[in-house]
Amino acid sequence: MTPKAWRNVVRRRKGCRGPHDEPPELKYVPECSIVTLHFHTNPAMLHGVIVVPCYNEAQRLNLPAMRRFVGTVAGLRMLMVNDGSSDGTAELLDQLAAETSGIQVLHLAANSGKAEAVRQGLLAACGESPDFVGFIDADLATPLEELPRFVEVLRRLPQVKVVLGLRLRLLGREIRRQRLRGLLGQVFAALASQVIGLKLQDTQCGAKLFRVNNPLRAALAQPFASRWIFDVELLARLKAAYAHDGLGDVARAVYELPLERWTEVPGSKLKRSDFIKAIVELAGIYRRYSWTKWPVPPAAEPMSQAVGSHSSGSTVSDREIHRAA
């Protein structure tokens, strides 16, 4: 169909009679066999920082994927947190940040565990005044390409403050996970839901996003008591902080997003025996946040001075921060 013939068809279908009444939202694409409708909208873009905790990940870091991601996704930056690595991870991250705009590095003075690395990274990210912050595992078991879907939930649903990745085996999805780990994860999620009073299907997926607000800063103000299940403790703190600020039940602000893809990556530091440790920590969370009332601390001050940005070969002014007390 020629452009002129196509315009005539459009006019007749739209009831246009004059020669210049072509609907502005329709565009003819001659190289395609399908007519594309362009609805000219200009949604407000959200800006955020994704924290990636790294400890001795030199052999597993997918640097090309990270470069591609920040180069193609507008509004998203990455903060790599080196948790006292001793295998060359620090040097790799410094090189990555020096060569890639949109990637920053935060070096912790000593290994303090994933929970503290994530907390320090989120606090530093909040200092950048973004709309949201989040974290994802360094092995990219959750592909970076999933993150724009998380952001879209926040953009589309203003009432949602927390987006959690959900590893659910649905038709058309690629969720590759060991069956035993999957079963243990379901059991743990059921127990954790009872402890913190939120009906969650997956508490331990390593991809989560949060709108930056006072409840989040309060939840990050103190180091986590949990080493293995800090995700659950963070949600318990958010629930207490929302109630403290009179914002209602946090359950209405939480959104579980089924992932399109998730692949278990070999070399994980978690062992099956850690399930028992997680149950013990879950009991501690119940004691601190459900059995007794958690005293919500003041919102933590942003730690923007702890973030070092590598661009054009510049160096980090404050490369190290010491482990929080």
LINJONOR-V801250 format. One record per pair of residues at least 4 apart in sequence whose C-alpha atoms are under 6 Angstrom apart, sorted by the first residue. I is the first residue (numbers start at 0). J is the second residue. D is the distance in whole Angstrom. If there is no record, write none. Layout:
i->I j->J d->D
i->I j->J d->D
This chain:
i->10 j->14 d->6
i->10 j->15 d->5
i->15 j->20 d->6
i->24 j->37 d->6
i->24 j->38 d->5
i->25 j->36 d->5
i->25 j->37 d->6
i->45 j->130 d->6
i->46 j->74 d->4
i->46 j->75 d->6
i->46 j->129 d->6
i->46 j->130 d->5
i->47 j->75 d->5
i->47 j->129 d->5
i->47 j->130 d->6
i->47 j->131 d->5
i->47 j->132 d->5
i->48 j->75 d->6
i->48 j->76 d->5
i->48 j->77 d->5
i->48 j->132 d->5
i->49 j->77 d->5
i->49 j->78 d->6
i->49 j->132 d->6
i->49 j->133 d->5
i->49 j->134 d->5
i->50 j->77 d->6
i->50 j->78 d->5
i->50 j->79 d->6
i->50 j->120 d->6
i->50 j->133 d->6
i->50 j->134 d->4
i->51 j->79 d->5
i->51 j->80 d->6
i->51 j->134 d->6
i->51 j->135 d->6
i->51 j->136 d->6
i->51 j->137 d->6
i->52 j->80 d->5
i->52 j->116 d->6
i->52 j->117 d->6
i->53 j->80 d->6
i->53 j->81 d->5
i->53 j->82 d->6
i->54 j->82 d->5
i->54 j->84 d->5
i->55 j->84 d->5
i->55 j->86 d->5
i->55 j->88 d->6
i->56 j->60 d->6
i->56 j->88 d->6
i->57 j->88 d->5
i->68 j->72 d->6
i->76 j->101 d->5
i->76 j->102 d->6
i->77 j->102 d->5
i->78 j->102 d->6
i->78 j->103 d->5
i->78 j->104 d->6
i->79 j->104 d->5
i->80 j->104 d->6
i->80 j->105 d->5
i->80 j->106 d->6
i->81 j->106 d->5
i->82 j->107 d->5
i->82 j->110 d->5
i->83 j->107 d->6
i->83 j->108 d->6
i->83 j->109 d->4
i->83 j->110 d->4
i->95 j->99 d->6
i->96 j->102 d->5
i->96 j->103 d->6
i->96 j->309 d->5
i->97 j->309 d->5
i->97 j->310 d->5
i->97 j->312 d->5
i->100 j->310 d->6
i->103 j->308 d->5
i->103 j->309 d->6
i->104 j->307 d->6
i->105 j->306 d->6
i->106 j->318 d->5
i->106 j->319 d->5
i->107 j->319 d->5
i->107 j->320 d->5
i->108 j->319 d->5
i->108 j->320 d->6
i->108 j->321 d->5
i->111 j->115 d->6
i->114 j->226 d->6
i->114 j->229 d->6
i->115 j->119 d->6
i->122 j->301 d->6
i->122 j->302 d->6
i->123 j->302 d->5
i->123 j->303 d->5
i->125 j->301 d->6
i->126 j->301 d->4
i->126 j->302 d->5
i->126 j->303 d->4
i->130 j->210 d->6
i->130 j->211 d->6
i->131 j->209 d->5
i->131 j->210 d->4
i->131 j->211 d->5
i->132 j->208 d->6
i->132 j->209 d->5
i->133 j->207 d->5
i->133 j->208 d->4
i->133 j->209 d->6
i->134 j->206 d->6
i->134 j->207 d->6
i->135 j->205 d->5
i->135 j->206 d->4
i->136 j->205 d->5
i->140 j->261 d->5
i->140 j->262 d->5
i->140 j->263 d->6
i->141 j->261 d->5
i->151 j->155 d->6
i->152 j->156 d->6
i->158 j->252 d->6
i->159 j->252 d->4
i->159 j->253 d->6
i->160 j->209 d->6
i->160 j->210 d->5
i->160 j->252 d->5
i->161 j->208 d->6
i->161 j->209 d->5
i->161 j->253 d->5
i->162 j->207 d->6
i->162 j->208 d->5
i->162 j->254 d->5
i->162 j->255 d->6
i->163 j->207 d->5
i->163 j->255 d->5
i->163 j->256 d->6
i->164 j->204 d->6
i->164 j->206 d->5
i->164 j->255 d->6
i->164 j->256 d->5
i->165 j->201 d->6
i->165 j->255 d->6
i->165 j->256 d->5
i->165 j->257 d->4
i->165 j->258 d->6
i->166 j->258 d->6
i->167 j->257 d->6
i->168 j->174 d->6
i->172 j->259 d->5
i->173 j->260 d->5
i->174 j->260 d->5
i->174 j->261 d->5
i->175 j->262 d->5
i->176 j->263 d->5
i->180 j->184 d->6
i->188 j->192 d->6
i->188 j->200 d->6
i->188 j->201 d->6
i->188 j->202 d->6
i->192 j->196 d->5
i->192 j->197 d->5
i->192 j->198 d->5
i->192 j->199 d->6
i->194 j->285 d->6
i->195 j->235 d->6
i->213 j->298 d->6
i->214 j->240 d->5
i->214 j->241 d->6
i->216 j->298 d->5
i->216 j->299 d->5
i->217 j->296 d->6
i->217 j->297 d->6
i->217 j->298 d->4
i->217 j->299 d->6
i->218 j->236 d->5
i->218 j->237 d->6
i->220 j->299 d->5
i->225 j->229 d->5
i->229 j->233 d->6
i->237 j->241 d->6
i->238 j->249 d->5
i->241 j->246 d->5
i->242 j->246 d->6
i->242 j->247 d->6
i->284 j->288 d->6
i->285 j->289 d->5
i->285 j->290 d->6
i->286 j->290 d->5
i->287 j->291 d->6
i->288 j->292 d->6
i->288 j->293 d->5
i->305 j->317 d->6
i->307 j->315 d->5
i->309 j->313 d->6
